[in-house]
Amino acid sequence: MSQVSSSQVSSSRVSAPQISAPHAGAASTAAPSPGTDSPEAAGAGGHGRRIGAVTAVAALSGFAGLGYEIVWARMLAVALGHEIVAVLGVVSALFAGLALGSLLLGRRIAHSPRPAAWYAGLECVIGLWALALIILSPLAAEQVPALVPVDADPLRQWAVAFGLPFVLLLPATLAMGATVPALEAVLVPLLAARGAVGRVYATNTAGAVAGTLATAFLLIPALGLSATLMACAGLNFACAALLLGYSGKRGRARAAPPTAASLRAGTELLRSPLMALFVTGLLGIGYEVVTVRVLSQILENTIYTFAILLAAYLTGTALGAVARNAVATRHPGADLTRPLVVATALACLLGAALLGVSDTLLEMLRAALPATFEGRLAAELGIAALAFLPPTIAMGALFTELAQRASDRAGGVGPALAVNTLGAALAPILFGPLLLPLLGAKMAFVGVALGYLLVLPDLRRRSLLAAGLVGVATAALVVAPLSLRFVRIPPGGELVWHRDGVMAAVSVITNSAGDRHLQVNNHFRMGGSASMRSDHRQAHIPLLLHPAPASALFLGLGTGATLSAAGAHPGLKADGVELVPEVVETFPLFGASAGEVGRNPRLSVHVADARRFVRAPGERYDVIVADLYHPSVDGSGALYAREHFAAIRDRLAEGGLFAQWLPLHQLDLPTLRIIVRTFLDTFPDASAYLAQFSVETPLIALIGRREAKAYPADWAARRITDPGLAGRLAALDMSGDFSLFGLYLAGRPELAAFAGPGPVNTDDRPLVTTDAPRVAYAGTDTPADRLVGLLAALHPAPEAVLEGSDPQARVRLAAYWRARDAYLETGAQTLAARGPRDVIGTLAPRLIEIVRMSPDFEPAYGPVLAMARQRAVSEPAAARRLLEALDRANPARPDARRLLAALPPDAGSAPRPPQPR
């Protein structure tokens, strides 16, 4: 999963359910202190206005808090290099700041004569710092390449990943941590009125859930990141104004300052509850980190997936707090700690068990729901509810019980919140890069369940029995044939290799034919032995368009095949950059297609982030090639951003070129238009090429240069002089006169007309990230349809690519393009028809007509020859007719005549005229 949410109930009765950014405060059940205004004295009307003000503040602050978490994680992902790394860093930073804010300011605010003024000031600090981050975040991102140089060791990378968000967000997170005690103090006079607490709590939770969903689904797509931060800051200022207005009308809420004796007694009494709260914070977020990591293998991992998971977590923790309060009301004074500990541990084990069958449940939900964007999101929400609701309801109830007891003894919720959030701050560090890769998901869940036993209030018989029950359930999970590793293995295939990493689960599988494929997160095939032809072409096409490349950079390596193909170019030195270290570990398993990697000293591999690599100081490259990035996956959209394209442009040497490969089978035409507009904004002279003639997995390259360039008609002959390279290209059908420029699709005029006017994809307006998931969730067309639609929209001009005064070459090239487009359209129609009954009788006439369009278009000639050979034994007359028609369409090729001569005499055939020798 690209993101990890961070949400939890943070008080006993009025809580901020988002522990990542709790603004809404918590309420103690202590009676109003002397000197405060009582609700009875205020009158019904004044009391209603007070409750209304606090209710509005709770809702607005809950909305803003979750909006900040989502936006900050996205902004820092650009700097830190991966969504999961950024989210772990942001979550840890938020919790650490909350803990510090509560510890440093909580007690002082709780006993201040003007807590509402404190609260208003803190909200203003949060809003102002959020606005400052619009400027500071890009500046901080510029420092990351210096802090984390290329090939830095993992310890340094993780230190920056957790340290940078902590420092950058600290002013805001400190203030957030202090708002909880402040609002608690404001609420003290209201607690005598029935219904006030429940109302404020409910609206706070509703605001948090609304903020989660609205930020991801509405604000970021419509406004972008900076404007969303401005909107959230506006909510902070509104909260400040509301509380100041309330304070001015209703006076001040005071609390009697504690004596030294009471502080010492409170510290002793709280020692155990505080430790329990620390443990629950650590384990609650640890469960979340592991769950999201497991779900990344079956869900689509879009920006909307994160919002759905976060909303489910928020709802569960809120329901747990409500349930606990209902039980406590019926049984006042009852200690619910022991049963809630058992319930939480068992619920975590249940959640792990449900995750083990979540792939099957997801398919059932998808089958039952409409195959629409909304239907697919509803299916993900169903899985999120199954995985999160049972554990988080128990977690919310347990935290509420512990926090209530701590608050009763200390006279405030500040210490409870501080230790809980401190434990939560450590969870992303402990579970993300350490326990999950070391133990695996199943054993990590076991550790979470057993860890809750540390929260048992004593070691008496009932507690020991409870521990035994949890131990039996844990053992059952361990021995159960339940796997939390989801790998799609085709019929007749097998799993060759698997590794659970911090960023992704990586697998190598084989199919029934023995072909190996690289899978990441059980979703995305990153190439394999069967795609070697396409993988190698992705290197050769841009390299051949440069007159003499001496250096090249490959961003994203997959199986290593594309980088390996660069080794065939004499004298070329190439660097390859791959983000996921487990992917690099698979290279030896693809020796047939990536044999040069690790063996050719001119090829170097770096485990690093592509964006950070190109922004780091270093040499310039003649050719830069960017791999196919699935645009809907959260984080990949940043690799199609204008800022990234500009950084690549700055790393190009004089006369260099950049090739961005695009998977047309994974993005729709509206998203393609956004990417093309963005590319043209950075590279005014741009062109587009096909990788090969495939309608099922069409690949397109956008080629960018600093200046325009045309080529002589015999460019391929001039460029390919090395015999070894010529042999490699011949094996890929790239040795003819039209093998390169026959793949040309369009130049700048055609691309600009296709893209049309509109916004471009930037770090601040991540349009690709928000728009591309349409295809992932519910694509309404096929890759073949998109390719045909694209070809119909592009009308390339031969003079744009061929220089010189050879009109015949331009005529032949134009004819080749017409034949190519007709060939691809025929393939799309055949695929849509799912294979007509008489394949040969249907296709052969179309292919022969395509050969007639352009005798140079060889891809249509070979299939007709194959059809004739197939019919030669059973229907020699039909085979003869095919060959004669093919020979008439392209008399320059002797293949059809040779096969005709080998056919048995056919009395029914017409006499053939003599053919030229």
C-alpha positions, 0 to 999 in steps of 0.5 A: 500500500502506498500510504499508511494512515494514522488514526486513533481515538485520543480521549475518553469522551470527547476525542480527536480520532486522528492521532496523526493530527488531533485538534479537537481535544479531550474531555475529563470527567472531573467536575468543574473547578471553583471559579469556572462558569457553570452551565446551570448559571449560563442559562439554556441559550448561552449554554447552547451557543457554547456547545455549538461553538465547541461542536463546530471547532471539533468538526473543523479541526478534525477535517483540517487535521486529516487534510494535513496528514494526506497533503504533507505525506504527498508533498514529502513523497516527492523529496523522500522518493516513495509514498510508503517512505514518506508516509512512515516519516510523516506519521512518525513525525506527527506522533512525535510532535504531538507527544512533545506538544502535550508534554511541554505545554499540556499541563501549563495550558490545562491550568491556565485561566484562558485556555480558549486563548491558548487554543486560538493561538495554537490553531493560528500557529498550525495554520501559519506554519501550514502556509509556510510549508508551501514555500519550505517544502520545495526548499527542503526537497532541494536539500535531500540529494545532499543529505542522501547522496546516490548509493547512500547506505540504508541507515542514512536513508531512513534517518533522513526519511524520519528526521526531515519530516520531524524537523520540517513539521515540528512547529505545527505538530507541537501546536497540535499536541498542545491543542488537546489539553487546551480544548479539554480545559475549555470543555470542563464547564460543559461536562455537567450538561448531558449530551454535550460530550457525545455531540462534540465527539460525534462531530469531531469524528465526522469532521475527520472522516470528511476531511480524509475523503474530501481531501483525496476525492475533491480538494486535491484533484480540484485545487492541488496541494498548496491550495488544499493547505490554504483551505485547511489553514483557513479552517484553523483560523476559523477554529481560533475565531470561534473559540475566541468568540466563545471565550469572550462571551462566556468568561474563562474556564479555570482549574485549581493548580495542582499541589506538589503532593498531588503531582507526586501521587499522580505520577506514581498512580499513572506509572502503569496506565501510562506504560499501557498507553505507550504500548497500545500506541505502539501496537495500534499503529504497528497493526496498521502498518502491517495491514496496509502492507498486506493489502497493498498486494490486492488493492489498487494502491491509488490515492483513493485507496489510502483515503478509504483505509484511513476513513475505515480506521477512523470510523473503527476507533470512533465506534470503539470509544462510543461503545466503551462509553456506553458500557461505562455508563451502564456499569459506572466504576467498572474496570474494563481493561482486562476484557478490552485487552483480550478483545483487542488481541483477539480482534487483531488475530481475527483481522489477520485471519480475514486478511488471509482470505481478503483476495477471495473476498475482494473478488466476491465483492467485485462480482457483486458490485457494478464494474464502475469507479464507484463499485470498485471503490466500494469493494475496496471499502468492504475489504478495508472494513473487514481488515480494520473495523474489528481491531480498531473498534477494540483499540478505540475502546481500550485506549478510551478506558486507559486514557479515562483512568489516566485522566481521572488520576492526573486531572487531564488527558495530556500525559495520556496523550503524550505517551500514547503518541510517543509509542505511535511515533515509534511504530512506523520506525519499528514495524516498517523497515525492521520487523516486517521485512525481518519477520514477515506479516504473519509473525508481525501480527503475532507479535502485535497480539502477544504485545497486548498482553503487556497491558493486562492490569495484573497477573492474577488468575483471571489475567492469566486465563485471559493470556492463555486464551490469547496464546491459544488463538495466537498458536492457532494462527501460527499453525494455520495454513494461512498465508498473507503472501499473495502471488498470482501464479498462472495455471501450470506455473510456479513461484521461483522467488519471493521477497517481502521488502519495505516498499514492495513484495517482489516475486518471480514466477513462471507460466506453463511455457516456462517464461519467467515474469517479475511481479511487484505487489502481486499486481504489476508485471515488470517484464520478463523473458517473454517481453524481452523483445519489447524490453530491448527495443525500449533501449535501442530506439532512443539510443539509435536516434542519437548520433553517437551516445557515449553515456546513458541513464536508465530510470527504472529497471524492471528485470534489467533487460532494457539496461542490458540491451544498452550493453550491445552499443559499443563504447556506451557507458550506462547507469541504471537506477532502481528504487526497490532493492528486491527488484535488483536482487532478481536480475540473475534470474533473468539472465537470458534477457538481462545477461549483460547486467553484472557482467558488462563493466560499462553497466552500473546499477544504483539503488536510488530514487529516480527523482532524487538521482537526476537532481543530484550533482553528477555527469550529463548524459547523452541519452536518458530513458525512463521506464514504464511507470503505472500512472495510477499507482500512488507516487508514480504520477510524480514521475510524469511531473513537469518538475521531474521532466525539467530536472531530466532536461538539465541532466542532458548533454549537448545534443542529448535526448530523453525518452519517456516510455508510456504504457498505453495499456495502463492509462486512458487517452485523457491521462495521456493528453495530460502527460503529453501537455506536460512533456511539451511544456518542458521539451518544445521539440518532441516526437512520439514513437511506437515500441513495436506493433502490439495492440494488447500492450502498446508502448509509446515513447515521448522523445524530447530534445533541446532542439529540433532534429531531422535525419537522412533517409539512410540514417539506420545504415549510417548509424549501425556499423558495428556487426555485433549491434547489427546482429542484435538488432536483426534478431529484433526485426530492427535491421531494415530501412524502415525499422526505426522511422517506421515507428514514428508517430508524430512530431510536436504539431501533431502532439500539441493538437492531440493534447489540446489546451489544459493544465499540466501535471505538476508536483502541486497539481498531481493530475495524473495521480488523481485522474489515472485511477479511472483505468485501474478501477473501471476501464471502459475501453481496451488498449487496442481501442486507445491505440487505434484512437491515438493513431486516428488523431495523429497525422505525421508528416514525413518531412518532419523526420526525414531531411534532404531532397529525396521525395521518393523516400518520403513517399515510401515512408508515408505509405509505410505509416498508412500500412502500419496503421491499417495493420494495427487496426486490423489487429484491434478488430481481430482481438475485439472479435475474439478470433473469427472462426475462419481466421485465415479467410478473414485476415489474409485478404486484409493483410494482402491489401496492407502489403499492397499499400506498402511493399516495405511493410514486412510485418504483414507479409510474413503472416500470409506466408505462414497462413499459406504454409498452414494450408499447403497440406490440407488445402493446396489450392487455397494456399496457392491462391494466397501466395499468388495474391501475395506475390502480386501485392509485393513482387519484389520479394521472392518468398511467395514464389519460392513457396509456390514452386514447392507446392504440388501441381494444382490442375485447377489453378490458372496458368502462371505468367513467367516471373522475372528472375 
